[in-house]
């Protein structure tokens, strides 16, 4: 007699930069979410799908929990809220040294789905620090389970996966078994380019930048991509391009290499920089950039 098939939606939430994207990539086994050392890198809800013979887990990597300052932040928090409403299980990821923040975590109190508290970065733990933290979070949140991991090294991630599968309801698969995400190729192309901007530029520049794929032509031997990098002000355009175009060329070369790895094919990448005044605060601009309700 065959085992019953399990399937469900698992939302990964937490403050910016606690390792949510690293954890989802590790759980799915694919680099679907871009990762940088800067907070607020993830702006969309990105689904990663892991399927086995008798299970399917649909993970949602969500933007980091924050108090909204811009229209963009409001959209990002809407994605978090929707993912919590859909969830069969919530993975609340916290860093080893993190403390309970009512302004951020109180929004989880109305969540109907059980919560696994995932303490990340345990490779940095000293002495009794981890045991102390487990005790602390039991008193603060009383989650369904507390599971310590290192998303970076993969320590205890397999145990977390087994616990997730146990928690899933019996249900047929939601997506074809060979799907690994709900996003299309253009989305991943724009995210890879945006990652390079986060890694190559300082201060406000990455946060003021959005990438739009104007052309994506996939032929037998090469993919031709034309990307527009939008910034909020003219002064930022000059910084992105750099002296004699050097800064843009460096970011573009790094992006092209990663695009070739991601798509397993030669890539020709053309980049242009344009100004979209204060796009983070404009609802119409956000809609054009794919930040839909």
Residue pairs with C-beta under 8 A, 6 or more apart in sequence:
2 54
3 54
4 54
4 170
5 54
5 55
5 56
5 170
5 171
5 172
5 173
6 54
6 55
6 56
6 165
6 168
6 169
6 170
6 171
7 55
7 56
7 57
7 58
7 168
7 169
7 171
7 172
7 173
7 174
8 57
8 58
8 88
8 89
8 167
8 168
8 169
8 171
9 58
9 60
9 83
9 86
9 87
9 88
9 89
9 174
10 57
10 58
10 59
10 60
10 87
10 88
10 89
10 90
10 91
10 164
11 59
11 60
11 62
11 80
11 83
11 84
11 86
11 87
11 89
11 90
11 91
11 113
12 20
12 23
12 24
12 59
12 60
12 61
12 62
12 91
12 93
13 20
13 62
13 65
13 80
13 83
13 84
13 90
13 91
13 92
13 93
13 108
14 20
14 64
14 65
14 92
14 93
14 94
15 64
15 65
15 66
15 94
15 95
15 98
15 101
15 104
16 39
16 40
16 41
16 63
16 64
16 65
16 66
17 37
17 38
17 39
17 40
17 41
17 64
18 64
18 93
18 94
18 95
18 98
18 120
19 93
19 95
19 120
19 121
19 151
19 152
20 33
20 42
20 61
20 62
20 64
20 93
21 33
21 34
21 35
21 41
21 42
21 61
22 35
22 151
22 152
23 91
23 93
23 118
23 120
23 149
23 151
23 157
24 32
24 33
24 46
24 48
24 59
24 61
25 31
25 32
25 33
25 35
25 48
26 151
26 154
26 157
27 48
27 50
27 57
27 59
27 157
27 160
27 161
27 164
28 48
28 49
28 50
28 59
28 180
29 50
30 48
30 180
30 181
31 262
32 46
32 48
32 61
32 180
32 181
32 183
32 188
33 42
33 46
33 48
33 61
33 191
34 41
34 42
34 191
34 192
34 194
34 195
34 198
35 41
35 195
36 195
36 198
36 199
38 198
38 206
39 64
40 63
40 64
40 66
40 76
40 207
41 195
41 198
42 61
42 62
42 63
42 64
43 63
43 72
43 76
43 291
44 63
44 79
44 187
44 290
44 291
45 60
45 61
45 62
45 63
45 79
45 80
45 82
45 83
46 60
46 61
46 181
46 183
47 58
47 59
47 60
47 61
47 181
47 182
47 183
48 58
48 59
48 61
48 180
48 181
49 56
49 57
49 58
49 59
49 175
49 179
49 180
49 181
49 182
50 56
50 57
50 59
50 180
51 57
51 173
51 175
51 177
51 178
51 179
52 165
55 165
55 168
56 173
56 174
56 175
56 177
57 164
57 165
57 168
58 174
58 175
60 83
60 86
60 87
62 79
62 80
62 83
63 76
63 77
63 79
63 80
65 77
65 80
65 104
65 105
65 107
66 73
66 76
66 77
66 104
67 73
67 103
67 104
68 74
68 76
68 77
70 280
70 281
71 280
71 281
71 282
71 283
71 286
72 280
72 281
72 286
72 291
75 286
75 291
78 293
81 107
84 90
84 107
84 108
84 111
84 113
87 111
87 113
88 113
88 167
88 168
88 169
89 113
89 114
89 115
89 116
89 164
89 167
89 168
90 108
90 111
90 113
90 114
90 115
90 116
91 115
91 116
91 118
91 160
91 164
92 105
92 108
92 115
92 116
92 117
92 118
92 141
92 143
93 118
93 120
93 151
94 117
94 118
94 119
94 120
94 137
95 119
95 120
95 121
96 119
96 120
96 121
96 122
96 124
96 125
96 129
96 130
96 133
99 136
100 137
100 140
100 141
105 141
108 115
114 143
114 144
114 167
115 141
115 143
115 144
116 143
116 144
116 145
116 146
116 147
116 160
116 163
116 164
116 167
117 137
117 141
117 143
117 145
117 146
117 147
118 147
118 148
118 149
118 160
119 130
119 133
119 134
119 137
119 146
119 147
119 148
119 149
120 149
120 150
120 151
121 150
121 151
121 152
122 130
122 148
122 149
122 150
122 155
122 156
123 150
123 152
123 153
123 155
130 148
134 146
134 148
137 143
137 146
138 146
144 167
145 163
147 156
147 159
147 160
147 163
148 156
149 155
149 156
149 157
149 159
149 160
150 156
150 157
151 157
175 182
185 216
185 218
185 263
186 213
186 216
187 290
188 262
189 213
189 216
189 225
189 227
189 259
190 211
190 212
190 213
190 227
191 211
192 255
192 258
192 259
192 262
193 211
193 227
193 229
193 251
193 252
193 255
193 269
193 271
194 206
194 209
194 210
194 211
195 255
195 258
196 251
196 252
196 254
196 255
196 258
197 205
197 206
197 209
197 211
197 229
197 240
197 251
198 206
199 251
199 254
200 247
200 250
200 251
200 254
201 209
201 239
201 240
201 247
201 251
205 231
205 236
205 239
205 240
207 280
208 231
208 232
208 233
208 236
208 280
209 229
209 230
209 231
209 236
209 240
210 229
210 230
210 276
210 279
210 289
211 227
211 228
211 229
211 230
212 227
212 228
212 230
212 289
213 225
213 226
213 227
214 226
214 227
214 228
215 224
215 225
215 226
216 223
216 224
216 225
217 223
217 224
217 225
218 265
221 265
221 266
222 265
222 266
222 267
222 268
223 259
223 263
223 265
223 266
223 267
223 268
224 267
224 268
224 270
225 259
225 267
225 268
225 269
225 270
226 270
226 271
226 272
227 269
227 270
227 271
227 272
228 271
228 272
228 273
228 274
229 240
229 248
229 271
229 272
229 273
229 274
230 273
230 274
230 275
230 276
230 279
230 289
231 237
231 240
231 273
231 274
231 275
231 276
232 275
232 276
232 277
232 278
232 279
232 280
233 275
233 277
234 275
236 275
237 273
237 274
237 275
239 247
240 247
240 248
240 273
241 247
241 248
241 273
242 248
242 249
242 250
248 271
248 273
251 271
252 269
252 271
255 269
255 271
256 267
256 268
256 269
259 267
259 269
260 266
260 267
276 282
276 285
278 285
279 285
279 286
279 289
280 286
